[in-house]
Amino acid sequence: MVPIFGGRKWTTLSTASLLIPAIGMGFAVRNPETGYSTFLVLALLCGFGGGNFASSMSNISFFFPQAQKGTALGLNAGLGNLGVSAMQFLVPLAVTAGVFGAFGGEPQMAVVKGVSRPVWLQNAGFIWVPFIVASTLAAWFGMNDVASARASFREQAIIFRRKNNWLMCWLYLGTFGSFIGYSAGMPLLIKSQFPGVNPTQYAFLGPLVGAIMRPVGGWVADKLGGARVTFWNFIVMAASAGGILTFLPQGGSGGNFWGFLSMFILMFVTTGIGNGSTFRMIPVIFLTERKREAEGKGVAAQEQAQKDAAKESAAVIGFSSAFAAYGAFFIPKAFGSSISLTGGPESALYGFLIFYVTCIVVTWWFYSRKNADIPC
């Protein structure tokens, strides 16, 4: 959408649209008679937040030179990813107090361990309204459209015929998909595997670490090369999955929570680094491809190759980030299915470990080995 409407207009519109689910959620939870279908629609509209992430990454890719794209994309996405941690930290606090006074409505009564307490569930939605309004105004008055970035959907759709688009979707599913999936999956595992531990005390830690490490991953990839960083990063991710398996309760033992938590924190570190390094790879890959096609065709062809590469890499960055967001569904679903079918999450973790091995192979074969198709 960014090359069709312009980054400023699209960011303003898509950000403002988040007011609908934020306010709608606040009113919906105040009424016990609200139907499931209403919550389903609100959840769908919340998806514009994910769309915002994809479009902002696409937009920012036009503004920075090649050598700085990893850092720029890493900073943008790292700050965006902090929203996951901020939500998991702030919402449990916001619902315990009448933050908005009479404007927020009456509390609901919840029974916790036999004690009746007031909770303001509507604050889970209302708390974001001031930030959405501020961000909308900042986008409208502070951003710019890039005239050279204009492209129709048909022009951008060429990425669906590019092999490297699908390869990078696979790798980014391994990094960002893991980040967003484990953000929901880790509290689920803590609750089911370590029932004596309160998961809300630790849920925000992993996303916080992952978000902080994303700009670091982009910066390191700018210095060392995206493919090299991504390759070794996936090796550590596979080792982290093995470490989590080691510390889970098994054979009648209660497991080791602190070992489990440390392995998950290491996993989040690698998701952050990998998020930054994979997005550093995309602009390099598509610029290399288009320049190869334009070799020997003159200056005009080389200049056009630069423009085409910028548009294609922006489209791939947006599409791959949307593709990888399915990790938010598949990882918690895999844990839940594994627990219900086998009594534990081990099967899901073995599946993730195998997936990371495929990511290692793809990165090495296509991008990081000595005679790779496109070393980057």
Steps between C-alpha positions, in 0.01 A plus 500: 500500500789739563606525132132532398376765747826646633662432836361807677138452396499125557670518841256769615195308379607159628605638838174691546307182415634340819269730697207281390614175669656681798180690584276215383680253727452732796123512451467132406653362821279724715194311381478131602246447220748587223508214251801300385463629144551857624830405663599317182446817295694708755789250486496526120515879519791475747683335212550848354771530767690221329429666167648822639819316583528355150433831326733699725786264417422531131486879527824549694698287254480785244669756724844356578808406298593135460768498771256635762184305419566227757534748785205714386266206452621349827428816698158544344398140556667473842302794634186355341563157652526665842124537476461129577696532822333830590157343455584198716638728771248789494164332441503289822571822689248715312206267564551514876422872535243751378755684289243704306263576787136546404592501129620139524174361638423281797726206596410133477534277805739204474550226757872425541592225750168543676528880528272730299690788339409776254667490156470744211542267201405785265836664578671230294361684197465857625862523623625511139269775375723798598803334340310423178379861475852634561650263241236592243573871540876439490464304175287766330711799602844340513530248215565535128397307192772388262407576139754252361343222705171503309402161359173327417399167650570338163857633502556374854336162436809392308648395835269196502704368207831561675653193664682711757175651622382157615838401640512816711140444614613160629800646683304791643234257620785341696600830662201734531254210499688356795509837677127566476406135555716445808371831642167322542639148536742557788230607752290202386787261572581658836138462606472136386849371587582702813161551672660652808634795299295808406552543120396867500816585698723375218291528180636843403870410544544298181336752263693780672835328440406406143397856416819648647719256305338566162688828430818324617438224244455756223812690601717187523365382163599835346856435620538123448241414237139396548536139382796424728320637806175324408676165447665492842192647660286207386755259644460665840120495460510124444723461806259714705208276403706202619578684824131569567429130450773411751353709783134401459339270761548141387506149644327607819747786568378855548740644246716808550310825458803729503678287241179500293468878529866563414472287186187686397674835557787377281241401238353850511849651465547299181156588363590867539841466336354286220217747440757771435741291293237347268358842414854616425526218245191590297613834347841351415349194333262691275751770408750231401238319290381807312855626440601164352208522260606853395869420445628625163176683420620853569462766769123538460447128560718512812303794639173322430639191672563710813140625500351157433712346775380762751135438416532122500695483825244729667217274380684188619569658841129578539378164372749289695419680825131423447582139407712453812226637726330160466751385759269667754245232412709193421732498802235526777279261300787250468566516875130457580459208258817332627386529863149369424622209285815391682474660844794735447645762261800290397361398161445865403854596605649212301303626202636853547854364531464318167361818343806698618723238339324565168563874548870429560518298177311762293718785629823310441414365154353813343674788681794428731716224348802584288334451159147600601256631237484840666755548779370770731 
